[in-house]
Each structure stands twice: as C-alpha cells, then as structure tokens.
Amino acid sequence: MTRYMLSVHSVEGEVREPMSPEDMQHSWQQIGILEAEMKSTGAWLFSGRLHEPETATVVRVANGEILTTDGPFAEAREHLGGFYIINA
C-alpha cells in the first residue's frame, strides 16, 4: 500500500458563519466516524494537530551554527493545522 498525507488547513482571517453547538457536535461526530472507519480498515497510521503559526520557531543551520527565529517560516494566509497519515 502507498502512504498518503491528508492535510487539514485553516485560512487566517477567513470569515465563516458561526456554527451552533449542535452543528459543532455533529461535525466532531462525523470526524470521529471517519477516524474510526480508517482505523478499522487499517488505513489510519497516525495523525497530529499543529499549533497556530504565531507560536512557531524556525530552526536553521548556517555555517555549522544552529539559528532559531520566532514566528512562522513564511508569511502566508493559509496554514497547515493538522494531518492524517494513511495507507491506501
């Protein structure tokens, strides 16, 4: 089987209609159903959630020295918020 990454993105400043508590609960239930199905079929390998980009620290090596910079690597509106690694 081949491994794939399913990515979950968010867009900074994107205006969305607020979800009712019932809609939010339904959404989380649907995600739970999807995760359970992936696990029961052996497709799910692992997943993760990432922190907001403003909490990031960029780590680079330059001339043999480790340099760290607070903040995101690139200025962008769209950010990776989470991921799933699956077999398919």
N, CA, C and O atoms as a printed pandas DataFrame, in Angstrom:
     atom_number atom_name residue_name chain_id  residue_number  x_coord  y_coord  z_coord
0              1         N          MET        A               1    0.833   -1.196    0.000
1              2        CA          MET        A               1    0.000    0.000    0.000
2              3         C          MET        A               1    0.872    1.252    0.000
3              4         O          MET        A               1    2.013    1.239    0.463
4              5         N          THR        A               2    0.317    2.305   -0.518
5              6        CA          THR        A               2    1.008    3.587   -0.569
6              7         C          THR        A               2    0.551    4.454    0.593
7              8         O          THR        A               2   -0.620    4.426    0.971
8              9         N          ARG        A               3    1.464    5.218    1.157
9             10        CA          ARG        A               3    1.119    6.143    2.242
10            11         C          ARG        A               3    0.783    7.506    1.661
11            12         O          ARG        A               3    1.430    7.986    0.731
12            13         N          TYR        A               4   -0.246    8.114    2.235
13            14        CA          TYR        A               4   -0.686    9.444    1.823
14            15         C          TYR        A               4   -0.843   10.325    3.050
15            16         O          TYR        A               4   -1.078    9.837    4.156
16            17         N          MET        A               5   -0.711   11.622    2.841
17            18        CA          MET        A               5   -0.983   12.582    3.905
18            19         C          MET        A               5   -2.243   13.357    3.539
19            20         O          MET        A               5   -2.316   13.981    2.480
20            21         N          LEU        A               6   -3.229   13.310    4.423
21            22        CA          LEU        A               6   -4.420   14.137    4.289
22            23         C          LEU        A               6   -4.184   15.366    5.151
23            24         O          LEU        A               6   -3.936   15.233    6.350
24            25         N          SER        A               7   -4.253   16.540    4.579
25            26        CA          SER        A               7   -3.940   17.753    5.337
26            27         C          SER        A               7   -5.203   18.526    5.685
27            28         O          SER        A               7   -6.174   18.550    4.928
28            29         N          VAL        A               8   -5.160   19.155    6.851
29            30        CA          VAL        A               8   -6.257   19.985    7.347
30            31         C          VAL        A               8   -5.727   21.412    7.399
31            32         O          VAL        A               8   -4.777   21.702    8.126
32            33         N          HIS        A               9   -6.339   22.292    6.635
33            34        CA          HIS        A               9   -5.851   23.666    6.516
34            35         C          HIS        A               9   -6.801   24.656    7.177
35            36         O          HIS        A               9   -7.996   24.398    7.316
36            37         N          SER        A              10   -6.250   25.780    7.576
37            38        CA          SER        A              10   -7.059   26.914    8.024
38            39         C          SER        A              10   -6.546   28.156    7.302
39            40         O          SER        A              10   -5.375   28.242    6.931
40            41         N          VAL        A              11   -7.439   29.105    7.114
41            42        CA          VAL        A              11   -7.080   30.340    6.423
42            43         C          VAL        A              11   -7.229   31.490    7.409
43            44         O          VAL        A              11   -8.319   31.761    7.914
44            45         N          GLU        A              12   -6.118   32.158    7.672
45            46        CA          GLU        A              12   -6.093   33.272    8.616
46            47         C          GLU        A              12   -7.021   34.388    8.147
47            48         O          GLU        A              12   -6.966   34.808    6.991
48            49         N          GLY        A              13   -7.870   34.863    9.052
49            50        CA          GLY        A              13   -8.754   35.975    8.742
50            51         C          GLY        A              13   -9.986   35.598    7.944
51            52         O          GLY        A              13  -10.804   36.462    7.630
52            53         N          GLU        A              14  -10.134   34.325    7.608
53            54        CA          GLU        A              14  -11.304   33.895    6.839
54            55         C          GLU        A              14  -12.554   34.009    7.709
55            56         O          GLU        A              14  -12.606   33.483    8.821
56            57         N          VAL        A              15  -13.543   34.697    7.188
57            58        CA          VAL        A              15  -14.790   34.878    7.927
58            59         C          VAL        A              15  -15.699   33.700    7.607
59            60         O          VAL        A              15  -16.024   33.441    6.449
60            61         N          ARG        A              16  -16.097   33.003    8.646
61            62        CA          ARG        A              16  -17.006   31.871    8.487
62            63         C          ARG        A              16  -18.248   32.123    9.324
63            64         O          ARG        A              16  -18.215   32.835   10.328
64            65         N          GLU        A              17  -19.328   31.528    8.890
65            66        CA          GLU        A              17  -20.546   31.614    9.689
66            67         C          GLU        A              17  -20.321   30.822   10.969
67            68         O          GLU        A              17  -19.796   29.709   10.929
68            69         N          PRO        A              18  -20.716   31.390   12.104
69            70        CA          PRO        A              18  -20.536   30.642   13.351
70            71         C          PRO        A              18  -21.393   29.374   13.345
71            72         O          PRO        A              18  -22.515   29.370   12.839
72            73         N          MET        A              19  -20.850   28.315   13.908
73            74        CA          MET        A              19  -21.583   27.053   13.991
74            75         C          MET        A              19  -22.332   26.997   15.311
75            76         O          MET        A              19  -21.820   27.426   16.345
76            77         N          SER        A              20  -23.536   26.470   15.271
77            78        CA          SER        A              20  -24.291   26.258   16.504
78            79         C          SER        A              20  -23.617   25.124   17.274
79            80         O          SER        A              20  -22.884   24.331   16.684
80            81         N          PRO        A              21  -23.853   25.036   18.576
81            82        CA          PRO        A              21  -23.277   23.916   19.334
82            83         C          PRO        A              21  -23.679   22.554   18.751
83            84         O          PRO        A              21  -22.887   21.612   18.762
84            85         N          GLU        A              22  -24.906   22.460   18.245
85            86        CA          GLU        A              22  -25.366   21.201   17.653
86            87         C          GLU        A              22  -24.585   20.881   16.379
87            88         O          GLU        A              22  -24.176   19.740   16.163
88            89         N          ASP        A              23  -24.382   21.906   15.532
89            90        CA          ASP        A              23  -23.611   21.699   14.302
90            91         C          ASP        A              23  -22.162   21.334   14.615
91            92         O          ASP        A              23  -21.575   20.478   13.952
92            93         N          MET        A              24  -21.593   21.981   15.620
93            94        CA          MET        A              24  -20.216   21.685   16.022
94            95         C          MET        A              24  -20.111   20.240   16.507
95            96         O          MET        A              24  -19.180   19.523   16.143
96            97         N          GLN        A              25  -21.070   19.819   17.330
97            98        CA          GLN        A              25  -21.054   18.442   17.828
98            99         C          GLN        A              25  -21.211   17.453   16.674
99           100         O          GLN        A              25  -20.541   16.421   16.644
100          101         N          HIS        A              26  -22.091   17.766   15.725
101          102        CA          HIS        A              26  -22.281   16.897   14.558
102          103         C          HIS        A              26  -20.986   16.793   13.749
103          104         O          HIS        A              26  -20.618   15.710   13.294
104          105         N          SER        A              27  -20.307   17.912   13.577
105          106        CA          SER        A              27  -19.047   17.924   12.836
106          107         C          SER        A              27  -18.014   17.027   13.515
107          108         O          SER        A              27  -17.353   16.230   12.849
108          109         N          TRP        A              28  -17.871   17.152   14.842
109          110        CA          TRP        A              28  -16.913   16.316   15.574
110          111         C          TRP        A              28  -17.306   14.846   15.506
111          112         O          TRP        A              28  -16.440   13.974   15.440
112          113         N          GLN        A              29  -18.621   14.562   15.522
113          114        CA          GLN        A              29  -19.068   13.171   15.391
114          115         C          GLN        A              29  -18.686   12.606   14.027
115          116         O          GLN        A              29  -18.242   11.462   13.929
116          117         N          GLN        A              30  -18.857   13.403   12.974
117          118        CA          GLN        A              30  -18.501   12.958   11.628
118          119         C          GLN        A              30  -16.997   12.686   11.522
119          120         O          GLN        A              30  -16.582   11.712   10.894
120          121         N          ILE        A              31  -16.193   13.542   12.133
121          122        CA          ILE        A              31  -14.743   13.320   12.144
122          123         C          ILE        A              31  -14.426   12.023   12.886
123          124         O          ILE        A              31  -13.591   11.236   12.440
124          125         N          GLY        A              32  -15.094   11.804   14.020
125          126        CA          GLY        A              32  -14.892   10.573   14.789
126          127         C          GLY        A              32  -15.257    9.331   13.993
127          128         O          GLY        A              32  -14.563    8.316   14.063
128          129         N          ILE        A              33  -16.355    9.411   13.228
129          130        CA          ILE        A              33  -16.773    8.285   12.386
130          131         C          ILE        A              33  -15.718    8.008   11.317
131          132         O          ILE        A              33  -15.358    6.855   11.079
132          133         N          LEU        A              34  -15.222    9.070   10.673
133          134        CA          LEU        A              34  -14.183    8.911    9.654
134          135         C          LEU        A              34  -12.931    8.273   10.249
135          136         O          LEU        A              34  -12.372    7.343    9.668
136          137         N          GLU        A              35  -12.486    8.770   11.412
137          138        CA          GLU        A              35  -11.291    8.215   12.050
138          139         C          GLU        A              35  -11.497    6.752   12.431
139          140         O          GLU        A              35  -10.602    5.928   12.238
140          141         N          ALA        A              36  -12.674    6.424   12.973
141          142        CA          ALA        A              36  -12.958    5.037   13.357
142          143         C          ALA        A              36  -12.947    4.124   12.135
143          144         O          ALA        A              36  -12.437    3.006   12.199
144          145         N          GLU        A              37  -13.510    4.598   11.022
145          146        CA          GLU        A              37  -13.519    3.796    9.793
146          147         C          GLU        A              37  -12.101    3.584    9.267
147          148         O          GLU        A              37  -11.750    2.480    8.850
148          149         N          MET        A              38  -11.287    4.642    9.286
149          150        CA          MET        A              38   -9.903    4.497    8.820
150          151         C          MET        A              38   -9.139    3.517    9.702
151          152         O          MET        A              38   -8.348    2.719    9.199
152          153         N          LYS        A              39   -9.368    3.570   11.019
153          154        CA          LYS        A              39   -8.669    2.666   11.940
154          155         C          LYS        A              39   -9.140    1.227   11.755
155          156         O          LYS        A              39   -8.326    0.303   11.758
156          157         N          SER        A              40  -10.460    1.029   11.592
157          158        CA          SER        A              40  -10.986   -0.337   11.479
158          159         C          SER        A              40  -10.556   -1.022   10.182
159          160         O          SER        A              40  -10.476   -2.249   10.134
160          161         N          THR        A              41  -10.281   -0.256    9.143
161          162        CA          THR        A              41   -9.852   -0.834    7.865
162          163         C          THR        A              41   -8.332   -0.934    7.750
163          164         O          THR        A              41   -7.815   -1.459    6.764
164          165         N          GLY        A              42   -7.621   -0.432    8.753
165          166        CA          GLY        A              42   -6.161   -0.473    8.720
166          167         C          GLY        A              42   -5.535    0.652    7.917
167          168         O          GLY        A              42   -4.326    0.649    7.685
168          169         N          ALA        A              43   -6.342    1.615    7.489
169          170        CA          ALA        A              43   -5.811    2.726    6.689
170          171         C          ALA        A              43   -5.095    3.754    7.559
171          172         O          ALA        A              43   -4.087    4.322    7.139
172          173         N          TRP        A              44   -5.603    3.999    8.766
173          174        CA          TRP        A              44   -5.061    5.047    9.640
174          175         C          TRP        A              44   -3.721    4.606   10.210
175          176         O          TRP        A              44   -3.620    3.529   10.798
176          177         N          LEU        A              45   -2.688    5.434   10.039
177          178        CA          LEU        A              45   -1.389    5.177   10.651
178          179         C          LEU        A              45   -1.174    6.089   11.848
179          180         O          LEU        A              45   -0.891    5.612   12.946
180          181         N          PHE        A              46   -1.306    7.399   11.648
181          182        CA          PHE        A              46   -1.237    8.355   12.749
182          183         C          PHE        A              46   -1.729    9.707   12.265
183          184         O          PHE        A              46   -1.900    9.940   11.068
184          185         N          SER        A              47   -1.951   10.587   13.223
185          186        CA          SER        A              47   -2.410   11.936   12.889
186          187         C          SER        A              47   -1.833   12.908   13.904
187          188         O          SER        A              47   -1.304   12.503   14.939
188          189         N          GLY        A              48   -1.939   14.184   13.600
189          190        CA          GLY        A              48   -1.438   15.195   14.519
190          191         C          GLY        A              48   -2.084   16.540   14.278
191          192         O          GLY        A              48   -2.575   16.833   13.188
192          193         N          ARG        A              49   -2.073   17.351   15.319
193          194        CA          ARG        A              49   -2.575   18.715   15.245
194          195         C          ARG        A              49   -1.399   19.641   15.494
195          196         O          ARG        A              49   -0.555   19.369   16.347
196          197         N          LEU        A              50   -1.346   20.728   14.753
197          198        CA          LEU        A              50   -0.261   21.691   14.901
198          199         C          LEU        A              50   -0.750   22.934   15.631
199          200         O          LEU        A              50   -1.933   23.271   15.582
200          201         N          HIS        A              51    0.166   23.606   16.302
201          202        CA          HIS        A              51   -0.162   24.864   16.967
202          203         C          HIS        A              51   -0.322   25.973   15.937
203          204         O          HIS        A              51    0.052   25.816   14.774
204          205         N          GLU        A              52   -0.875   27.084   16.371
205          206        CA          GLU        A              52   -1.054   28.240   15.494
206          207         C          GLU        A              52    0.310   28.738   15.016
207          208         O          GLU        A              52    1.295   28.612   15.744
208          209         N          PRO        A              53    0.386   29.304   13.803
209          210        CA          PRO        A              53    1.684   29.698   13.228
210          211         C          PRO        A              53    2.443   30.738   14.042
211          212         O          PRO        A              53    3.673   30.762   14.007
212          213         N          GLU        A              54    1.741   31.594   14.772
213          214        CA          GLU        A              54    2.465   32.615   15.541
214          215         C          GLU        A              54    3.252   32.024   16.705
215          216         O          GLU        A              54    4.074   32.717   17.304
216          217         N          THR        A              55    3.015   30.752   17.037
217          218        CA          THR        A              55    3.781   30.101   18.106
218          219         C          THR        A              55    5.001   29.357   17.568
219          220         O          THR        A              55    5.745   28.745   18.336
220          221         N          ALA        A              56    5.209   29.408   16.255
221          222        CA          ALA        A              56    6.280   28.636   15.615
222          223         C          ALA        A              56    7.666   29.205   15.912
223          224         O          ALA        A              56    7.828   30.394   16.184
224          225         N          THR        A              57    8.646   28.326   15.852
225          226        CA          THR        A              57   10.050   28.713   15.871
226          227         C          THR        A              57   10.720   28.024   14.691
227          228         O          THR        A              57   10.635   26.804   14.548
228          229         N          VAL        A              58   11.375   28.795   13.858
229          230        CA          VAL        A              58   12.088   28.251   12.703
230          231         C          VAL        A              58   13.509   27.920   13.146
231          232         O          VAL        A              58   14.181   28.752   13.755
232          233         N          VAL        A              59   13.969   26.705   12.843
233          234        CA          VAL        A              59   15.323   26.270   13.185
234          235         C          VAL        A              59   16.079   26.052   11.880
235          236         O          VAL        A              59   15.636   25.302   11.010
236          237         N          ARG        A              60   17.237   26.722   11.753
237          238        CA          ARG        A              60   18.071   26.611   10.549
238          239         C          ARG        A              60   19.507   26.325   10.967
239          240         O          ARG        A              60   19.929   26.648   12.078
240          241         N          VAL        A              61   20.238   25.714   10.054
241          242        CA          VAL        A              61   21.677   25.531   10.252
242          243         C          VAL        A              61   22.373   26.335    9.167
243          244         O          VAL        A              61   22.129   26.130    7.978
244          245         N          ALA        A              62   23.247   27.258    9.583
245          246        CA          ALA        A              62   24.008   28.087    8.640
246          247         C          ALA        A              62   25.458   28.123    9.098
247          248         O          ALA        A              62   25.751   28.486   10.237
248          249         N          ASN        A              63   26.359   27.744    8.207
249          250        CA          ASN        A              63   27.793   27.719    8.516
250          251         C          ASN        A              63   28.087   26.908    9.775
251          252         O          ASN        A              63   28.944   27.274   10.579
252          253         N          GLY        A              64   27.366   25.803    9.930
253          254        CA          GLY        A              64   27.588   24.931   11.072
254          255         C          GLY        A              64   26.961   25.410   12.364
255          256         O          GLY        A              64   27.097   24.741   13.388
256          257         N          GLU        A              65   26.280   26.543   12.355
257          258        CA          GLU        A              65   25.635   27.068   13.557
258          259         C          GLU        A              65   24.128   26.882   13.464
259          260         O          GLU        A              65   23.539   26.996   12.389
260          261         N          ILE        A              66   23.514   26.593   14.606
261          262        CA          ILE        A              66   22.063   26.466   14.670
262          263         C          ILE        A              66   21.479   27.834   14.987
263          264         O          ILE        A              66   21.836   28.461   15.984
264          265         N          LEU        A              67   20.574   28.290   14.121
265          266        CA          LEU        A              67   19.917   29.581   14.301
266          267         C          LEU        A              67   18.429   29.360   14.511
267          268         O          LEU        A              67   17.816   28.553   13.812
268          269         N          THR        A              68   17.844   30.069   15.467
269          270        CA          THR        A              68   16.400   29.980   15.689
270          271         C          THR        A              68   15.779   31.360   15.528
271          272         O          THR        A              68   16.361   32.372   15.919
272          273         N          THR        A              69   14.587   31.377   14.945
273          274        CA          THR        A              69   13.843   32.616   14.744
274          275         C          THR        A              69   12.408   32.376   15.167
275          276         O          THR        A              69   11.786   31.406   14.733
276          277         N          ASP        A              70   11.875   33.249   16.008
277          278        CA          ASP        A              70   10.476   33.129   16.405
278          279         C          ASP        A              70    9.575   33.559   15.264
279          280         O          ASP        A              70    9.881   34.500   14.531
280          281         N          GLY        A              71    8.464   32.859   15.125
281          282        CA          GLY        A              71    7.483   33.205   14.103
282          283         C          GLY        A              71    7.456   32.184   12.989
283          284         O          GLY        A              71    8.331   31.322   12.910
284          285         N          PRO        A              72    6.456   32.272   12.128
285          286        CA          PRO        A              72    6.318   31.297   11.046
286          287         C          PRO        A              72    7.443   31.397   10.024
287          288         O          PRO        A              72    8.086   32.439    9.894
288          289         N          PHE        A              73    7.675   30.310    9.303
289          290        CA          PHE        A              73    8.716   30.251    8.274
290          291         C          PHE        A              73    8.412   31.204    7.132
291          292         O          PHE        A              73    9.306   31.881    6.623
292          293         N          ALA        A              74    7.158   31.253    6.735
293          294        CA          ALA        A              74    6.762   32.107    5.605
294          295         C          ALA        A              74    5.495   32.874    5.966
295          296         O          ALA        A              74    4.637   32.366    6.688
296          297         N          GLU        A              75    5.386   34.074    5.468
297          298        CA          GLU        A              75    4.162   34.846    5.653
298          299         C          GLU        A              75    3.126   34.302    4.682
299          300         O          GLU        A              75    3.299   34.391    3.466
300          301         N          ALA        A              76    2.068   33.749    5.209
301          302        CA          ALA        A              76    1.019   33.175    4.370
302          303         C          ALA        A              76   -0.307   33.245    5.108
303          304         O          ALA        A              76   -0.341   33.257    6.339
304          305         N          ARG        A              77   -1.381   33.290    4.365
305          306        CA          ARG        A              77   -2.707   33.305    4.981
306          307         C          ARG        A              77   -3.172   31.896    5.317
307          308         O          ARG        A              77   -3.896   31.695    6.292
308          309         N          GLU        A              78   -2.760   30.925    4.520
309          310        CA          GLU        A              78   -3.206   29.550    4.723
310          311         C          GLU        A              78   -2.145   28.788    5.499
311          312         O          GLU        A              78   -0.952   28.885    5.209
312          313         N          HIS        A              79   -2.599   28.022    6.495
313          314        CA          HIS        A              79   -1.669   27.301    7.356
314          315         C          HIS        A              79   -2.135   25.868    7.551
315          316         O          HIS        A              79   -3.333   25.589    7.589
316          317         N          LEU        A              80   -1.177   24.972    7.672
317          318        CA          LEU        A              80   -1.467   23.582    7.982
318          319         C          LEU        A              80   -1.824   23.496    9.457
319          320         O          LEU        A              80   -1.034   23.884   10.318
320          321         N          GLY        A              81   -3.011   22.987    9.746
321          322        CA          GLY        A              81   -3.465   22.890   11.130
322          323         C          GLY        A              81   -3.393   21.482   11.685
323          324         O          GLY        A              81   -3.349   21.288   12.900
324          325         N          GLY        A              82   -3.381   20.496   10.792
325          326        CA          GLY        A              82   -3.329   19.111   11.229
326          327         C          GLY        A              82   -3.153   18.199   10.035
327          328         O          GLY        A              82   -3.139   18.647    8.888
328          329         N          PHE        A              83   -3.018   16.907   10.320
329          330        CA          PHE        A              83   -2.786   15.957    9.233
330          331         C          PHE        A              83   -3.136   14.544    9.669
331          332         O          PHE        A              83   -3.192   14.240   10.861
332          333         N          TYR        A              84   -3.368   13.699    8.695
333          334        CA          TYR        A              84   -3.516   12.255    8.873
334          335         C          TYR        A              84   -2.528   11.587    7.924
335          336         O          TYR        A              84   -2.371   12.025    6.784
336          337         N          ILE        A              85   -1.869   10.544    8.380
337          338        CA          ILE        A              85   -1.057    9.701    7.508
338          339         C          ILE        A              85   -1.816    8.379    7.384
339          340         O          ILE        A              85   -2.111    7.721    8.382
340          341         N          ILE        A              86   -2.129    8.000    6.131
341          342        CA          ILE        A              86   -2.937    6.808    5.899
342          343         C          ILE        A              86   -2.276    5.892    4.870
343          344         O          ILE        A              86   -1.435    6.322    4.082
344          345         N          ASN        A              87   -2.671    4.635    4.895
345          346        CA          ASN        A              87   -2.336    3.658    3.858
346          347         C          ASN        A              87   -3.539    3.527    2.947
347          348         O          ASN        A              87   -4.666    3.410    3.428
348          349         N          ALA        A              88   -3.324    3.543    1.648
349          350        CA          ALA        A              88   -4.448    3.358    0.716
350          351         C          ALA        A              88   -3.945    2.696   -0.549
351          352         O          ALA        A              88   -4.726    2.447   -1.468
